[in-house]
Amino acid sequence: LCYGQTSAGKTHTIFGKEGSDNPTMIGLLPRCVAYCIHCIKESPDVVEASITISCLEIYQEQLKDLISPSSSTKLRIKISPSGEPYVENLTQHFIQCSNDAVKLIEIIKLNRTKMSSNSAFSSHRSNCLACLTIKQKLSNSSSRKAKCYFGDLAGSEEGHQSQSTGIPAGDQSLST
């Protein structure tokens, strides 16, 4: 979870620098994808595996699929019979390699709500939650599933500090 003022580097920490081929500028999400792919390839017990990424925006009490934002299907938070929370109708994008994740992240960044403020020319004004899901089938016929969530919260400063116009500086969706 990344929390802090506008321009503190929250989005950069999770997603990395836009358009950079420099390995030191890769964010946590693409690094985790690369590590998972490496571990799957190195494990003799894994017979089959899949990696997916989903990502949603929470802005002014509304949920938006950041992978397929034009979808007319309404997103809803639900609880599965096993008690696990999930977002109904949220796109799960399959990842084959690290580069797939980097390309998907560019789409996610483009689809987030932005506006300018005193602190930044173009700043994300929403909360973003990405989920990396890994499913594996093992040679002993068992299976396992893991999820890793990445939260990128809107800037934490007051509206008068950022001098943003039109839309509140930080989305208050998570405060209620």
N, C-alpha and C positions, 0 to 999 in steps of 0.2 A: 504494500500500500504506500503510495507516494502522496504526501500532504505538504503543503507549504505555499508561500506567496507566489504570485504570478512571476514567471521568468526564473524561478528557482531551479528548474531542470527536471521537474517531475516527469513530463512526457519523454524527455530525452533519456532519462534513466530507464524507463520501461521499454520504450520502443526504439531508441537510438536516434542518431542524426540522419535526417532525410538525405537520401541520395549518396551517402558516403560508402565507399568501398573499404575504408579503413577499419580493420578488425577491432581497433580500440574504441571505435565509435558505435559499436553494436550494442543495443539495449538488452535488458534482462530477458525479455520474451524471446527474441531470436537466439540468444545464447542458450536458453533452456531448451529450445527446439533442437539446436545443434547437438547439445549434450545428450538429449533423449535419443536422437537418431544414432549417435555414436554408441550409446549403451545397448540399444536394440541390436545393432549390427554385431557387436562384440559378444553378445550373450548366446551361448550355444543352446540354452533352454527355450528361447523364444522361437515359436513356429510361425506365428503370424502376429502382426502388430499394426495398429493404426494410430495416427496422431491427428487431432483436429483442433482448430482454433475457432472460438466464437467471440464476438465482441459487441457490447451494447453501450449505448450512451444513456445516461439519466440526466435529463435537462427539463427543468420546470415541471417536475412530476410526470414526465412522459418518457417512455422507453423507446429507443430507436435502434434497429439492427444496423450496425456500422459496416457490415459486409454486404448486405443487400438492403440499403436504405429505401429503395423505391418500392419495396414490397408493401402491399396494401393490407397484409395480415397484421392484426393487432397483437402486440407482444404482451404476455401476462406472466406474472410471477406465480408459480405453482409449487406445490409440495408433492413429491412422488409418494407412492404407497410405502416406500422404505424410509420416508422422512427426509429425503434429500431435496433441497430447493433447486428449481430449474426455471428457465424462462421458456414458456411455450412459444413455438414458432420461430425461435432464434436460429439463424443459419449456423451450421457446423461446417467449416471449410476444411477439407482433408489436405494435409501437408505431406509431401513426399521428400522434400529436402529443405535445407536451411534457406535457400534462395526463395522457395515458395512463401516462407514466413515473411521474409523481407518485402516481397512484392505485396503480400496481403496487408502488411502494416502500412504501406504507402496508401492503399485504398482506405483503410481505417482512418488514418490521419486526415485524408481529404474530406471524409464524410462527417467529421466532428464539427460541432457548432463553434464558431470562432468570432471574435470581434477584437478591435484594438482598444488599448488602454494606455495610460501614462507609462506603465511598466513594460509593455510589449506592443509592437506594431500589430501582430496577429497572435492572439492568445486563445487557447481553448477555454470555453466558458462553461463546460459541462463536466460531469463526472463520467468516467469511462471504466468499464469492467470487462477485462478480457479473460477468457478461460482456455487453458491448454489442457486437453484431455488425451491421455494415453491409454490404449487398451491393448492387452497382450494375451495370446493363447500360448500356453507352454507345452513342452513335449510330454509332460505327465498328465495331459488332458485338463489341467486346471487353467483358470484364467485370472487376470488381475486388471484393475482399472485404477488410474490415479488422475486427480485433477489438481491443477495449480492455478490460482486466481491472481490477477494483476490489477490493482486498482489505481487509477490516475484521477485524483480529485481536482476539481476546479480550484483556482487560486483562493487562498484563505483570507486575503486582506479585505477590509471594508470597502464598499463602493467608492467612498470619498477619497480613499487612498489611491486607488487605481485610476480614478477619474474616467472610468469607462462610461460610454454613452449608450442609451437605449435599453440595454439588457443588464441586469444586475451582475456585478463582478463575479461572485461565486454563486453557483446554483445552490439554493437552500434545500434541495430535494432530500438530502440525507440528514437534515437537521430535525426532521419531524418524525 
